[in-house]
Amino acid sequence: MPSHPLLSTTNVAKAYGPVVALRSVDFTVRAGEIHALLGANGAGKSTFVKILSGVHAADAGEVHVDGRAVRFRSPDDALTAGIATVYQDPALIPDLTVDENLRLSNVDVSAFQRWLAWFDLGDLDRSTIVRDLPLDVMRMIDVARAAARDPHVLLLDEITAALTADQTERVFALLRHWKEQGRAAVLITHRLAEVMTICDTATILRDGRNVTELETARVNEHQLVQAMLGASLEQEVEEVRGDNTSYRQDAIAFEGQGLSSGSVVRDVSFQLHAGEILGLVALEGQGQERLFELLSGDRKPTGGEIRVGGKVRRFSSPTDAVRDGVVLVPGDRLLALLPNLPVRQNLAMPLFNRLRQWMGIPRDERSRVQGAIDRLSIDTRAAAQVRRLSGGNQQKVAIGRWLVAGFRTLLCFDPTRGIDIQTKREIYALLRELAAGGAAVLLYTSELAEIPLVCDRVIILYNGKIVAEQDAAGATESSLLTTAHGLEVPA
């Protein structure tokens, strides 16, 4: 059972100019505890973690480690005090090798290698340039590097969103090991099933304050949602879903016919109607990433064809797809953004791609950008640089740029991964609104609960092939998962 506090805070507050990120946070993590930190978009979770890890200093309040008051002036101070953090984005220099990154961070290589083996990555070539590694491997490197420091408290900020189910379970095994050793872990995640699976306690932040602390054994996911939003989950589902059977069966907006790409995508055919949200479900590595590359013009198929409005199209690049009204919201939102530029320039970016040399900016650009900001409720208090926005607001900008530019078919690859439940609800409602206006939406999601909530139909991809189609309203997580494993759903 959890015992004495290893890490605690009292009345911690932080503001960035006029933006108040934290108003007053009291928080306690005890020895032998896995503690979830939850909250809606902008609640202050990432800011709080940065204060605990020494990236930012608090404006007010106290931090205690093992009963002693501390004041961190840098991440090194936090590490010395026994607090190691794995941040929301990879904390690696992409143009250096893994070994070079380890040397820069002064990590015990032998300990790091032991944790890599724990994560089944013992054969990783540490001379590999980091940017050549998949995102999930980068995340596991970050976790192994943090664990190699042997901290008393391990902070994990939204890392499982980029991991496979197997990798996530290995991280959970690490957390259980930490717990058994009498240490502690803090987990930030928007996947409530993970909270119920691995965490002992959950602290809820809302508007920069902690509003409650709950024992996960005594609550369910719906109660966690209510604590974060003050709303009934069933009511939210009903409000978002509405009537999603109104798409036109005769209006085929976008289709793939026999699409193939080597052995990764094999003979994929589907039709997407105007006004329809078509869901796509697949386990990790079943060809969904490659399929979206083909559909968005990022890669040419080795067989088959794409049709837009019934006409065959051969996309040589994403620009060709955009010209035909086919646009992509990628799984990694930072790939869609220019992080050091302001919100307005990011939203207006597709308009500039259309301009001929020496032509001016469209006169209605400002109003169109403001319209997207208003429609998506984008928080622009930190608008000078997109990278300063919360993950949920960054995702809104990634979607909003296509509201500014206009489109007919929207390809969404896991658009709600790693964002809070309030922003998810807003994105669900936006997709339904776009479909009601005649847009066609193809939605891949790694969260199966989203399928009956927002989609009209769902297709399941297994081993690069479409193996089934289901009515989304009647789909269950059990039926989708069974089919996604290549098995038949029992009658």
C-alpha positions as CSV (number, residue, x, y, z in Angstrom):
1,M,0.0,0.0,0.0
2,P,1.2,3.6,-0.6
3,S,2.9,5.1,2.4
4,H,4.8,8.3,3.0
5,P,4.9,11.1,0.4
6,L,7.9,11.1,-2.0
7,L,6.7,14.2,-3.9
8,S,4.2,16.8,-2.9
9,T,3.2,20.4,-3.8
10,T,1.2,23.1,-2.0
11,N,-0.5,26.0,-3.7
12,V,1.8,25.8,-6.8
13,A,0.9,28.6,-9.3
14,K,2.4,29.6,-12.7
15,A,1.6,32.4,-15.2
16,Y,3.1,33.3,-18.6
17,G,2.4,37.0,-18.9
18,P,-1.4,37.3,-19.0
19,V,-1.9,33.5,-19.4
20,V,-2.5,31.8,-16.1
21,A,-1.5,28.2,-16.5
22,L,-1.7,27.1,-12.8
23,R,-3.8,28.8,-10.1
24,S,-3.2,26.6,-7.1
25,V,-2.3,23.0,-7.2
26,D,-1.9,20.7,-4.2
27,F,-0.6,17.3,-5.2
28,T,0.9,14.3,-3.4
29,V,2.6,11.1,-4.7
30,R,3.3,8.4,-2.1
31,A,5.9,5.7,-2.1
32,G,4.6,2.5,-3.8
33,E,2.0,4.4,-5.8
34,I,1.2,4.9,-9.5
35,H,-0.6,8.2,-9.7
36,A,-2.6,9.5,-12.7
37,L,-2.7,13.2,-13.5
38,L,-5.9,14.0,-15.5
39,G,-7.6,17.0,-16.9
40,A,-9.2,18.6,-19.9
41,N,-7.4,20.7,-22.5
42,G,-5.6,23.6,-20.9
43,A,-6.1,22.3,-17.3
44,G,-2.4,22.8,-16.7
45,K,-1.0,19.2,-16.6
46,S,2.1,19.7,-18.8
47,T,3.0,23.0,-17.1
48,F,2.7,21.3,-13.7
49,V,5.0,18.5,-14.9
50,K,7.6,21.0,-16.2
51,I,7.6,22.6,-12.8
52,L,8.1,19.3,-11.1
53,S,10.9,18.4,-13.5
54,G,12.7,21.8,-13.2
55,V,12.0,23.1,-16.7
56,H,10.1,26.0,-15.3
57,A,10.1,27.6,-11.9
58,A,6.8,28.1,-10.0
59,D,5.7,31.7,-9.4
60,A,4.2,30.7,-6.0
61,G,3.8,27.6,-3.8
62,E,6.1,24.9,-2.5
63,V,7.5,21.6,-3.8
64,H,8.7,18.9,-1.3
65,V,10.7,15.8,-2.1
66,D,10.7,13.2,0.6
67,G,9.6,15.8,3.1
68,R,12.2,18.4,2.2
69,A,11.4,21.7,0.6
70,V,13.2,22.1,-2.8
71,R,13.5,24.8,-5.4
72,F,14.5,23.5,-8.9
73,R,16.5,25.9,-11.1
74,S,17.0,23.4,-13.8
75,P,16.2,19.8,-14.9
76,D,19.5,18.7,-13.5
77,D,18.3,19.8,-10.0
78,A,15.2,17.6,-10.4
79,L,17.3,14.7,-11.5
80,T,19.6,15.1,-8.6
81,A,16.6,15.1,-6.3
82,G,15.4,11.8,-7.9
83,I,12.8,13.0,-10.3
84,A,13.1,11.8,-14.0
85,T,10.6,12.9,-16.7
86,V,9.7,11.5,-20.1
87,Y,8.1,14.4,-21.9
88,Q,5.2,14.5,-24.4
89,D,7.5,14.9,-27.4
90,P,10.8,13.0,-27.9
91,A,13.6,14.7,-26.0
92,L,16.3,13.6,-28.4
93,I,18.5,15.6,-30.9
94,P,17.4,14.1,-34.2
95,D,20.6,14.7,-36.1
96,L,22.8,12.8,-33.6
97,T,23.1,9.1,-33.0
98,V,21.5,7.4,-30.0
99,D,25.0,7.0,-28.4
100,E,25.7,10.7,-28.9
101,N,22.4,11.6,-27.3
102,L,23.3,9.4,-24.3
103,R,26.7,11.1,-23.9
104,L,25.1,14.6,-24.0
105,S,22.6,13.6,-21.2
106,N,25.3,11.8,-19.1
107,V,23.4,8.5,-18.8
108,D,25.0,5.2,-17.6
109,V,25.1,3.3,-20.9
110,S,25.1,-0.1,-19.3
111,A,22.0,0.7,-17.3
112,F,20.3,2.2,-20.4
113,Q,21.1,-1.0,-22.3
114,R,19.6,-3.1,-19.6
115,W,16.3,-1.2,-19.9
116,L,16.4,-1.4,-23.7
117,A,16.5,-5.2,-23.3
118,W,13.6,-4.9,-20.8
119,F,11.6,-3.2,-23.7
120,D,12.8,-5.9,-26.2
121,L,15.1,-3.4,-27.9
122,G,18.4,-4.9,-26.8
123,D,19.5,-5.3,-30.4
124,L,19.0,-1.6,-31.2
125,D,22.1,-0.2,-33.1
126,R,23.0,2.8,-31.0
127,S,25.0,4.3,-33.9
128,T,21.7,4.9,-35.7
129,I,20.8,8.6,-36.3
130,V,17.8,9.3,-34.2
131,R,15.7,10.9,-37.0
132,D,15.9,7.5,-38.8
133,L,14.1,5.7,-36.0
134,P,10.3,5.2,-35.8
135,L,8.5,7.4,-33.3
136,D,7.6,4.5,-31.0
137,V,11.3,3.5,-30.7
138,M,12.2,7.1,-29.8
139,R,9.7,7.0,-27.0
140,M,11.0,3.8,-25.7
141,I,14.6,5.3,-25.8
142,D,13.3,8.2,-23.7
143,V,11.7,5.8,-21.1
144,A,14.9,3.7,-21.0
145,R,17.0,6.7,-20.5
146,A,14.8,8.0,-17.7
147,A,14.8,4.6,-16.0
148,A,18.6,4.3,-16.3
149,R,18.8,7.3,-13.9
150,D,17.3,5.2,-11.2
151,P,14.9,7.9,-10.0
152,H,12.6,7.8,-6.9
153,V,9.8,9.3,-9.0
154,L,9.2,8.7,-12.7
155,L,7.0,11.2,-14.6
156,L,5.5,10.1,-17.9
157,D,3.7,12.7,-19.9
158,E,1.4,11.2,-22.5
159,I,3.9,8.8,-24.0
160,T,1.7,5.7,-24.6
161,A,-0.2,7.5,-27.4
162,A,2.7,6.7,-29.7
163,L,3.2,3.1,-28.5
164,T,1.8,-0.2,-29.6
165,A,-0.2,-2.3,-27.2
166,D,2.8,-4.5,-26.5
167,Q,5.1,-1.6,-25.9
168,T,2.5,0.0,-23.6
169,E,2.3,-3.2,-21.5
170,R,6.1,-3.2,-21.2
171,V,6.0,0.3,-19.9
172,F,3.3,-0.7,-17.4
173,A,5.5,-3.6,-16.3
174,L,8.2,-1.0,-15.6
175,L,5.7,1.0,-13.5
176,R,4.7,-2.0,-11.5
177,H,8.3,-2.8,-10.9
178,W,8.8,0.8,-9.7
179,K,5.9,0.4,-7.4
180,E,7.2,-2.9,-5.9
181,Q,10.5,-1.2,-5.2
182,G,8.7,1.4,-3.0
183,R,9.2,4.2,-5.6
184,A,6.4,6.1,-7.4
185,A,5.3,7.1,-10.9
186,V,3.1,9.8,-12.2
187,L,1.2,9.1,-15.5
188,I,-0.5,11.7,-17.7
189,T,-2.7,10.0,-20.2
190,H,-6.0,10.7,-22.0
191,R,-6.7,7.0,-22.2
192,L,-8.9,6.3,-19.2
193,A,-8.7,2.6,-19.7
194,E,-5.0,2.9,-18.9
195,V,-5.8,4.8,-15.7
196,M,-8.1,2.1,-14.6
197,T,-5.6,-0.6,-15.5
198,I,-2.4,0.6,-14.0
199,C,-3.0,3.6,-11.6
200,D,-3.9,3.5,-7.9
201,T,-4.9,7.1,-7.6
202,A,-6.0,9.9,-10.0
203,T,-5.8,13.7,-9.3
204,I,-8.0,15.8,-11.5
205,L,-6.9,19.3,-12.6
206,R,-9.5,21.8,-13.9
207,D,-8.7,25.4,-14.9
208,G,-5.3,25.3,-13.2
209,R,-6.5,23.8,-9.9
210,N,-6.8,20.3,-8.4
211,V,-10.5,19.6,-7.9
212,T,-10.4,16.1,-6.5
213,E,-8.3,13.0,-5.8
214,L,-9.9,9.6,-6.5
215,E,-9.0,6.0,-5.8
216,T,-9.3,4.2,-9.1
217,A,-10.6,1.1,-7.4
218,R,-13.6,3.0,-6.2
219,V,-14.7,4.7,-9.5
220,N,-15.3,4.0,-13.1
221,E,-14.3,5.8,-16.4
222,H,-17.6,7.6,-16.5
223,Q,-17.0,9.1,-13.1
224,L,-13.5,10.2,-14.1
225,V,-15.1,12.0,-17.1
226,Q,-17.6,13.7,-14.9
227,A,-14.8,14.9,-12.6
228,M,-13.0,16.4,-15.5
229,L,-15.9,17.9,-17.4
230,G,-18.8,17.9,-15.0
231,A,-20.9,16.2,-17.6
232,S,-22.5,12.8,-18.2
233,L,-20.6,10.7,-20.7
234,E,-23.9,9.2,-22.1
235,Q,-25.2,12.7,-22.7
236,E,-21.9,13.7,-24.5
237,V,-22.1,10.7,-26.7
238,E,-25.7,11.4,-27.6
239,E,-25.0,15.0,-28.3
240,V,-22.0,14.3,-30.6
241,R,-23.5,11.4,-32.5
242,G,-26.9,12.8,-33.3
243,D,-28.3,11.5,-36.6
244,N,-25.4,10.0,-38.6
245,T,-27.3,8.1,-41.3
246,S,-28.0,11.1,-43.6
247,Y,-25.2,10.7,-46.1
248,R,-26.1,10.2,-49.7
249,Q,-25.7,6.6,-50.9
250,D,-25.5,7.7,-54.5
251,A,-22.8,10.4,-54.1
252,I,-19.4,8.7,-54.1
253,A,-16.9,11.3,-53.3
254,F,-13.7,9.3,-53.0
255,E,-12.7,5.7,-53.6
256,G,-9.9,3.3,-53.8
257,Q,-10.0,0.4,-56.3
258,G,-7.6,-2.5,-55.9
259,L,-5.0,-0.3,-54.2
260,S,-1.7,-2.1,-53.5
261,S,1.8,-1.1,-52.3
262,G,4.1,-4.1,-52.3
263,S,3.1,-6.6,-49.6
264,V,2.1,-3.8,-47.2
265,V,-1.2,-2.8,-48.8
266,R,-3.0,-5.5,-50.8
267,D,-5.9,-5.0,-53.2
268,V,-7.8,-2.5,-51.0
269,S,-11.1,-1.3,-52.4
270,F,-13.6,1.0,-50.6
271,Q,-16.1,3.8,-51.4
272,L,-16.5,7.0,-49.4
273,H,-19.7,9.0,-49.8
274,A,-20.3,12.7,-49.6
275,G,-21.6,13.4,-46.1
276,E,-20.2,10.2,-44.7
277,I,-17.6,9.4,-42.0
278,L,-16.0,6.1,-42.8
279,G,-14.0,4.6,-40.0
280,L,-10.9,2.5,-40.4
281,V,-9.8,0.1,-37.7
282,A,-6.5,-1.8,-37.7
283,L,-4.0,-3.1,-35.2
284,E,-0.5,-1.7,-35.2
285,G,1.4,-2.4,-38.4
286,Q,-1.4,-3.7,-40.6
287,G,-0.8,-1.3,-43.4
288,Q,-2.9,1.7,-42.3
289,E,0.0,4.2,-42.4
290,R,0.9,3.1,-46.0
291,L,-2.7,3.3,-47.1
292,F,-3.0,6.9,-45.9
293,E,0.3,7.7,-47.7
294,L,-1.3,6.3,-51.0
295,L,-4.5,8.2,-50.5
296,S,-2.9,11.5,-49.7
297,G,-0.4,11.4,-52.6
298,D,2.7,10.9,-50.4
299,R,3.4,7.6,-52.1
300,K,2.5,6.1,-55.5
301,P,0.6,2.8,-55.5
302,T,2.1,-0.2,-57.2
303,G,-1.4,-1.3,-58.3
304,G,-4.9,-0.1,-58.4
305,E,-6.3,3.4,-58.7
306,I,-7.8,6.3,-56.8
307,R,-11.0,8.0,-58.0
308,V,-12.2,11.4,-56.9
309,G,-15.8,12.2,-57.9
310,G,-15.8,9.1,-60.1
311,K,-12.7,10.3,-62.1
312,V,-9.4,8.4,-61.9
313,R,-6.6,10.5,-60.3
314,R,-2.9,9.8,-60.2
315,F,-1.4,11.8,-57.4
316,S,2.4,12.5,-57.8
317,S,2.5,14.4,-54.6
318,P,0.3,15.7,-51.7
319,T,-0.1,18.9,-53.7
320,D,-1.9,17.0,-56.4
321,A,-4.3,15.6,-53.8
322,V,-4.9,19.0,-52.3
323,R,-5.8,20.4,-55.7
324,D,-8.5,17.7,-56.0
325,G,-9.8,18.6,-52.6
326,V,-8.3,15.6,-50.8
327,V,-6.4,16.8,-47.6
328,L,-4.7,15.0,-44.8
329,V,-4.5,15.5,-41.0
330,P,-1.5,13.3,-40.1
331,G,-1.0,11.3,-37.0
332,D,1.9,13.4,-35.9
333,R,0.4,16.9,-35.7
334,L,3.8,18.6,-35.7
335,L,4.3,17.3,-39.3
336,A,1.3,19.5,-40.3
337,L,2.5,22.6,-38.5
338,L,5.3,25.2,-38.6
339,P,5.8,25.2,-34.8
340,N,7.8,28.4,-34.5
341,L,5.3,30.5,-36.5
342,P,2.1,32.1,-35.1
343,V,-1.3,30.4,-35.1
344,R,-2.7,32.7,-37.9
345,Q,0.2,31.9,-40.3
346,N,-0.2,28.2,-39.7
347,L,-3.9,28.4,-40.4
348,A,-3.3,30.5,-43.6
349,M,-0.5,28.3,-44.9
350,P,-2.5,26.4,-47.5
351,L,-3.6,29.7,-49.0
352,F,0.0,30.6,-49.7
353,N,0.5,27.4,-51.6
354,R,-2.1,28.4,-54.1
355,L,-0.7,31.8,-54.9
356,R,1.2,32.4,-58.1
357,Q,4.5,34.3,-57.8
358,W,4.0,38.0,-56.9
359,M,0.3,37.6,-56.3
360,G,-1.1,39.1,-53.1
361,I,-2.7,37.4,-50.1
362,P,-6.4,36.8,-50.6
363,R,-8.4,39.8,-49.2
364,D,-10.6,37.5,-47.1
365,E,-7.7,35.6,-45.6
366,R,-8.0,37.4,-42.2
367,S,-11.7,36.7,-41.9
368,R,-11.3,33.1,-43.0
369,V,-8.6,32.5,-40.4
370,Q,-10.6,34.2,-37.7
371,G,-13.6,32.0,-38.7
372,A,-11.6,28.9,-38.1
373,I,-10.3,30.1,-34.8
374,D,-13.9,30.9,-33.7
375,R,-15.3,27.7,-35.1
376,L,-12.8,25.5,-33.3
377,S,-12.5,27.5,-30.2
378,I,-8.7,27.6,-30.6
379,D,-7.0,29.1,-27.5
380,T,-4.8,31.9,-28.9
381,R,-3.5,33.3,-25.7
382,A,-0.1,31.8,-26.6
383,A,-0.6,32.5,-30.3
384,A,2.9,33.8,-31.1
385,Q,4.2,30.3,-31.7
386,V,2.1,27.2,-32.3
387,R,4.6,25.0,-30.3
388,R,3.5,26.9,-27.2
389,L,-0.1,25.7,-27.5
390,S,-1.4,22.6,-25.8
391,G,-1.5,19.4,-27.8
392,G,-5.2,19.7,-28.2
393,N,-5.0,23.2,-29.6
394,Q,-2.2,22.2,-31.9
395,Q,-4.5,19.5,-33.3
396,K,-7.2,22.1,-33.8
397,V,-4.8,24.2,-35.9
398,A,-3.8,21.2,-38.0
399,I,-7.5,20.6,-38.8
400,G,-8.4,24.3,-39.0
401,R,-6.0,25.1,-41.8
402,W,-8.2,23.0,-44.1
403,L,-11.3,24.8,-42.9
404,V,-9.5,28.0,-44.1
405,A,-8.4,26.5,-47.4
406,G,-11.5,24.4,-48.2
407,F,-11.7,20.7,-49.1
408,R,-14.0,17.9,-50.2
409,T,-12.4,14.8,-48.7
410,L,-10.7,14.8,-45.3
411,L,-8.3,12.0,-44.4
412,C,-7.8,11.9,-40.6
413,F,-5.1,9.6,-39.2
414,D,-5.7,9.2,-35.4
415,P,-6.7,12.9,-34.9
416,T,-7.6,12.5,-31.2
417,R,-4.4,10.6,-30.2
418,G,-2.9,12.2,-27.1
419,I,-5.5,14.9,-26.5
420,D,-7.9,15.5,-23.7
421,I,-11.5,14.3,-23.7
422,Q,-13.0,17.8,-24.0
423,T,-11.0,18.5,-27.2
424,K,-11.9,15.0,-28.5
425,R,-15.6,15.9,-28.0
426,E,-15.1,19.1,-30.0
427,I,-13.3,17.3,-32.8
428,Y,-16.1,14.6,-32.9
429,A,-18.7,17.4,-33.2
430,L,-16.7,19.2,-35.9
431,L,-16.4,16.0,-38.0
432,R,-20.1,15.4,-37.7
433,E,-20.7,19.0,-38.7
434,L,-18.4,18.8,-41.7
435,A,-20.1,15.6,-42.8
436,A,-23.5,17.2,-42.4
437,G,-22.3,19.9,-44.8
438,G,-21.4,17.4,-47.5
439,A,-17.7,16.6,-46.7
440,A,-16.4,13.0,-47.0
441,V,-14.3,11.9,-44.0
442,L,-12.0,8.8,-43.7
443,L,-11.1,8.4,-40.1
444,Y,-8.5,6.0,-38.8
445,T,-8.5,5.7,-35.0
446,S,-6.6,3.6,-32.5
447,E,-9.4,4.2,-30.0
448,L,-12.1,1.7,-30.8
449,A,-14.7,3.5,-28.7
450,E,-14.7,6.4,-31.2
451,I,-16.1,4.3,-34.0
452,P,-19.8,4.0,-32.8
453,L,-19.6,7.5,-31.5
454,V,-18.7,9.4,-34.7
455,C,-18.7,7.1,-37.7
456,D,-21.4,5.9,-40.1
457,R,-19.6,2.7,-41.4
458,V,-16.4,1.1,-40.5
459,I,-13.9,-1.1,-42.5
460,I,-11.3,-3.3,-40.8
461,L,-7.8,-3.7,-42.2
462,Y,-5.8,-6.8,-41.4
463,N,-2.5,-7.8,-43.0
464,G,-2.8,-5.1,-45.6
465,K,-6.3,-6.1,-46.7
466,I,-9.8,-5.1,-45.9
467,V,-11.4,-8.1,-44.2
468,A,-14.7,-6.8,-43.0
469,E,-17.2,-3.9,-43.0
470,Q,-19.6,-3.2,-40.2
471,D,-22.3,-0.7,-39.4
472,A,-20.6,1.7,-37.0
473,A,-23.7,2.3,-34.8
474,G,-23.8,-1.4,-34.0
475,A,-20.1,-2.0,-33.7
476,T,-18.7,-3.0,-30.4
477,E,-15.1,-2.9,-29.2
478,S,-15.3,-6.7,-28.9
479,S,-16.5,-7.2,-32.5
480,L,-13.9,-4.7,-33.9
481,L,-11.0,-6.1,-32.0
482,T,-11.9,-9.7,-32.9
483,T,-12.1,-8.8,-36.6
484,A,-8.9,-6.7,-36.4
485,H,-7.1,-9.8,-35.3
486,G,-8.3,-11.6,-38.4
487,L,-10.9,-13.7,-36.6
488,E,-14.6,-14.1,-37.3
489,V,-17.1,-12.5,-35.0
490,P,-19.1,-15.3,-33.3
491,A,-22.7,-15.3,-34.4
